[in-house]
Amino acid sequence: MPTMKNIYLNYISSFKGLSKEIWLLAFVTFINRAGTMILPFLSRYLNEELMFTLEDVGIILSFFGIGSLVGHYLGGKLTDKIGFYNVMVRSLLTTGFLFIGLQFVTTFWGLCLSVFFIMSIADMFRPALFVSLKAYSKPENQTRSLALVRLAINLGFIFGPIVGGLLIVNNGYVSLFWIDGLTCIISTLLFVMLVKKKELHDKDEEHEEQPEEMKFSIFRDKPYLIFLGISFLMGMVFMQLFFTMPTYHYFQFGLSEDYTGLLLLLNGVIIVLLEMPIVHWLEIKKSSYPKLFLYSSFLMAISFLFLLFDAHWEILILQMVLITVGEMIAFPFTNTFAINRAKKGSEGIYMAWYSIAFSFAHILCPVISFAIIEKFGYRTNWTITAIYGFIAMFLSFWLYIKLKRSTKYTVAKTAS
């Protein structure tokens, strides 16, 4: 039986070998994420503070996804054109000022357009961030580098929702907009001061003309298209935590915002304690990515089936534990799978489409889910959410077969 000392040493060893830039990037990400307090409570702010119906809330939140989709695509294109560093700095700084201004918008269409514009700028950051992990990491450390950044995000997630929930209860929502904006601005300044600019490829490589068959290869990459379908469906499941679960907490159990913050805190604590060791262990085992996606989709699906037995609020803890374990098994590896499929010089656009898959989920999840809830109730929504997860399982198995056949074909062709 492992001792506490061995557990501690194994935990520490999972962090070894990561570059200084990755640690600095994680620190800056933590500062930024700790300040993003409004997002988990936005559905309640729109519903309870601004008095929009749940259907209107769903439409407004869908503009987050539409703006996110545009931002991811533009971010990917700009990353390949002007470099990930420039995109990250400009996106973060501009987003800070836009978040501060969002508090002054209270009309339906004003919020739709403002949310769209903010996310178009804010989510240019994500493809650039993913590419930066490749630039600042050794190939064998890419997944753990992402896991460290995710750990920083979740440390911020620990502080953000719980502090945000307490601030709302005591001071209302307005202070959160200022905190969100100022932390984006502070994050930008820290990033510029601490992280040295670096190019992903040498200048000579950048000016090499891509062969014609490599252009637009993303649409001919069938395994990658299947992977995008898996990412979209996992997004449809996971986004429920931020869109429908906060309103469900109040509707079903009468829980206030601070309890929602505590439940989201549980997600962050589990990830901080366990994700890096789990990722390190799975890397050592050389686990198949499609199999990890399959296991993850299964856990996420059944986590929502448990909500059908909702006589007691404690079921929310079990649901959060299951979806968090599913998240840890797959999400760090989805990024690695995507970046490893990318052709040289096309990393930005590959990561953009990876992010766009989640953007589509961001668009459709609130609209579809709140419409289902309005007409049929929460239980029907949880059942349909579980079905998304089971379809993702099927696609993961299909991806596994597709990659296995592709590998055999390549080996046979090389041998001949």
N, C-alpha and C positions, 0 to 999 in steps of 0.2 A: 504494500500500500504506500503511495507516495506521501512523503512528509511535506509539511508546509514550506520547508526550505527548498525542496525540489520543485514544488509548484511555483514558488517565487522565482527560482533560477530559470525555469522553463519560460515563465512569463517575460523575464528580462531578456532572455536570449532571442525571443521573437522580434525584438526591436533592433538587434545588432545588424550592422552592415548598411544601414540607410544613410544617405548623404546628408551633409549639413544643410543643403538647400531644401531638402524634403522636410527636415525638422523645422526650418524657418517658415516654409510654406504652411506647414501644419499649424504653427503658432499664429500666423496671420489669419488663417482660416478660422481658428478658434475665436479670436477677437471678433471677427465678422459675424460668426454664427451665434455667439453669445448675445449679440445685440439684436438678432432677428427674432424679436419676441411677438410681433403682431401676427405673423402668419398662422400659427396654430389656432388663434382665436378669431381669425378674420370672419369666418362664417357666423360666429356668434355676434361679433361687432355689427355686421350688416343686418342680421336678423333682429337682435335685441336692442341695439343702440340706434340704428338708422331705420328700423321698423320695416325692412323689406321682407316679402314673403320668401319661403324656402325655395320656391321656383325661381324667383328673381335672384336670390343668393346664388343658386346654381348657375344661372346665366352669367352673372358678374364674375364668378370664380372661373368660369370657362374661358373668359378673356385672359386670365392668367395663363392658361394653357395655350391659347392662340398666340399671345405675345411671346410666350416661352418658345413655341415652335419657330416663330420668325427669328427670335434671338439666337436660338441654337444654330439655325441654318446660316445666318449672317456671321455668327461667331466662328463657325467652321470654315467658311469661305475666307474670312478676314485672317484667321489664324494661318492658313496656308499662304496668304498673300503678304501680310505685314508682320507675322510672327505672334506667337502666343503671349509674349510679355506685354507688347503694346496693347493687345486686346484686353488682357486682364486689368491693366492699370486704368484704361479709359472707361471700361465697363463699371468697375467698382466705384470710381470717383463719381461718375454721373448718377449712378443708382442712389448714392447717398443723398444727394440733393433732391432727387425725385421722391424718395420715401418721405422726406420731411414735408414736401408739398402735398402728399396724398391726403393728409388729415383735413385739408381745406375743401376737399371735393366730397359732396354729399348727394348729388343727383344720380339717378340710375345710369343714364348714358354718359355722364361725366365720369363716373366710376369705371364703367366699361372701357372707355377710351383711355383713361389714366392708367388703369391696371394693364391694359394692352401695351401701352408705351413703356411703362416701367419694366415690364418683363421682357420686352424686346431688347432693351438695353442690358438689364441685369443678367439675362441668360446667355448673352454673348460670352460671358465669363466661363461657362461650364466646359464647352469643347476645348477652350484654351487651357483650362486647368488640367484636363485629362492629358492633353499633349505635353504640358509642362512636366508631368510625372514621368513621361518617357525621356524627356530631355535631361532631367536631373537624377534619373535612376539607372542603375545597372539593369540589364534585361531580367536577370533572375530575381530582382527585388521589386519589380513593378507592382505586383499584386500587394505586397506588404506596404509599399509606399502609399498606394491608394488606401489600404486599411488604416495606416497611420493618419492620413488626412481625414478619413471617415471617423476615426477615433476623436480627432480634434473637433470635427463637426458635432459629434455626439456629446463631447464634453461641453461644448457651447449649448447643445440641446438640453443638457442637464440644468444649466443655469438659466437659459432663456425662458422656457415655458413656466418654470416654477416661480421665477422672479416676475415674469410677465403676469401670471395669474394673480400674484399678490398685489402688484401695482394696479391692476384693473379693479380689484376688490376695494382698494384703498383710495386710488386717485383717478380712476377712469382710464379710458383708452388713449387719450391725447399724448401722454408722455411716451408711449411706446413708439409712436411715429418718429419722435425726435431721437430716441435711442437707436432705432433701426438706421436712420439716416447718418447720424454721427459716427456710429461704429463702422459703417461702410467707408466713410471718409478717413477715419483713423486707420482702418485696415489698409487702405491704399497707401497712406504715408509710410506705414511700417513695411509694407511690401517693397516699396521703392528703396527704402533705406537698408533693408536687411537682405533682400534677394537680388543677387547680381544677374543682369541680363545675359541670356545665353541663347544661341541659335540651335535649333534641333538638328539641322544638317549643315555641312560646310557650304560655303558660297558656291564652290564649283559644282557641288551636287545639286544645289537649288536651280542652277541655270541649265542643267542637262535637260534636253527635250524628252518628255515622256513618250514612249511608243504609243501608237494610236490605240492598240488593243488594251492598254492599261487605263485609258481615259474612260470615265463613266463605268469602271469595272464594278462598282458597288451594285449596280442593277443586274449584273451578270453573275454576281456572287450568291448563288442560291442558298448555301448554308448561312450566309450573313443575313439574308432576307428572312429566313426562318428564325434566326436569332432575334431579329428586330420584332417579329411577332411575339416571341416569348417575352421580350423586354416590355412590350406594350401591355400584355396581359398581366404580368407581374406588377406593372405600374397601376393598372386598373384596380388591383387588389390592395396594393400598399397605400395608394392615395386616400383610401377610405379613412385612414387614421387621422388625416388632417381636414377632410371635408365633412364626412357624415358622422364620424365617431363623436366629435365634441357636442354636436346637437343631440345625438343619441344619449350621451351621458346625462344630459338635463331632462330629456323627454322621458326616458325609461326609469332613471334612478334619482332624478332631482339633484344631480351633482353640480356644484358651482365650478367656475373657471379654475380655481386653485386645485381642485381634485383632478380636473383634466390635465393640468400641468404636472401633477404628481404621477399620473399614469404614463404620460409621455416621458417623464423623468426616468421611469422604470426601463423604458426602451433604451435610453441613453446609458444608464448605469450598466445594464447587461452587456451592451456593445463595448463599453470602455473596459470592462473586466475580462471579457471572453473573446472578442473578435480577433485580436492580434494572435493569441495562441491558437485559435481554431484555424485561422488562415495559414499560419506557419505549419501546423500539423498537416493540413490538407495539401500544402505545397510539397512537404516531405513525402507524403503518400502518392504524389503525382495523380491526384484524383481527376477523373474525366470531367471537363467543364459541363457538358450536357447532362451528365448524371447529377452533378451538383444543382443545376437548374431544375431538374426533375424533383429532387428531394425538397428543394426550397419551395417550389410551387405547391407540392403536397401539403407541407406544413402551413403555408399561408392559407390554403383553401380550407383545411379543417379548422383553423383558428376562427374562421367566421361561421362555420357550422356549429361551433360550440355556443355562439351567441343566440342560437335558437332555444337554448336552455337558459333563459335569462331571468329566472325567479329571484336571484340574488346578485348584488353588484360585484361580488368577488369573482364572477365569471370573467369580468373585464381583465383581471390580472392574468388568468390562464390564457386568455386570447392574446394579450400583449406579449407574454412569454413565447408563445408558439410562433407568432408572426415575426418576432425579433430573431429567434433562432433561424427561421427560414431566410430572413434578410441577411444574416451573417454568413450563411452557407453560400449564398449566390452572389450578392451584390458586388463584393470586391472583385469577383472573378468575371463578372459581365464586362467590366471595364477592360480587363486584361485580354479577354477574348476579342473584344472589338478592336483594340489598338494593334493586336497581333495579326488581325486579318487585313489591316490597312496596307496599301502599297506606299512605297517611299514617295513623299511629297503630297500624299493624299490623306495624311493622318487627321488633319482638321475636319475634312468633309466626312470621313468615316465616323469620327467621334460626334460630329454634328448629327448624323442620322441616328446614331445610338441615343443621343439626347432627345432627338425629335420623337423617337418611339415613346419616350416617357411624356413628352409634351402632348402627344395625341391623347394619352391617358389623362393628363392634366385637364385637357379640354373636355373630354367626354365623361370622365368620372363624375364631376359635380352635376352636370346637366342630366345625365341618365339616372344617376343614383337618387338625386333629390326628386326627380319626376316620379321614379318608382316609389319612393317613400311617401310622397304626397298622395298617390293613387292607391297603393297596395300595402304600405307600411314598411317598417324596418326589417322585419323577418324575411319578406320577399327579397329585399335588397341584399341581405346577407347570403341567401341561397344563391342568387345570381352571381354574387361576388365569388362564392366558392366554385361555381361553374367556370368562371374565368381561370381560376387556378388549375382546375382539372384539364382544361384545354391546353394551358401552358405545359402541363405534364406531358400530354400527347405530343406537342410540338418538340419538347426537349428530347423525347425518345426518337422522334423522326430526325432531329438534328444529329443525334448520336449515330444512327444508322447511316445517314448521309455522309458524315465525316469518316466513318469507318470504311465505307465503300470507296470514298475518294482517296483515302490513304492506300488501300489495297491496289487501286488502279494506278496510282502514282508509282508505287513500288514495282508493280508488274511492268509498267512502261519503262522504268529506269533499267530494270533487269534485262529487258529485251533489247 
